[in-house]
Amino acid sequence: MASRADFTDAEWQVLATAPEAVGLAVLAADPVGAVEERTAMFEAWRQSAEQPFADNQLVLTLIRNRDTWGEEMRLRTSREEALSSLPADETQAWAIEQCRQAMALLEAKGSPDDRESYRQWVIYLAENVAEAVGGKSGRVDPAERAVIDAVATALDLKP
């Protein structure tokens, strides 16, 4: 099992950025419920520590390493501003590339459990963002589902 010490700062940044990138890609796919979806992303991040995939120490470290308020402000000011000018498909492409890079790092330095737990965590966050507007109905917009499916494919790199 890998730990923070196994990754350079730049590599760790990739692992931390991919889940955020996926949330922003889902948000961009159907921006109707942007406020609810952004709130869902931060709430899902907080609740992630209680999910089975958080038994993995690498994922738990990534979850806990986040300063929620600082991250929220940073996301609102830098990434959302930069990405708001991009078409949804470019935001999705960026998110998928982040996921591919993260999985390549975990393939090189992590265990199969690290990869699977990370994959489950990222999909958990994406699903929570997508379901935010649909409420209890769990309605996920087709554009959001397409992003989640593309992300799942990017995260399913096989050794």
NORWO-V859706 format. One record per run of one state. SS is the DSSP state (2 for helix, 1 for strand, 0 for the rest). FROM is the first residue (numbers start at 1). TO is the last residue. If there is no record, write none. Layout:
ss=<SS SS>
from=<FROM FROM>
to=<TO TO>
//
This chain:
ss=<0 2 0 2 0 2 0 2 0 2 0 2 0 2 0 2 0 2 0>
from=<1 4 7 9 30 31 51 52 56 57 65 68 85 88 110 112 138 142 156>
to=<3 6 8 29 30 50 51 55 56 64 67 84 87 109 111 137 141 155 159>
//
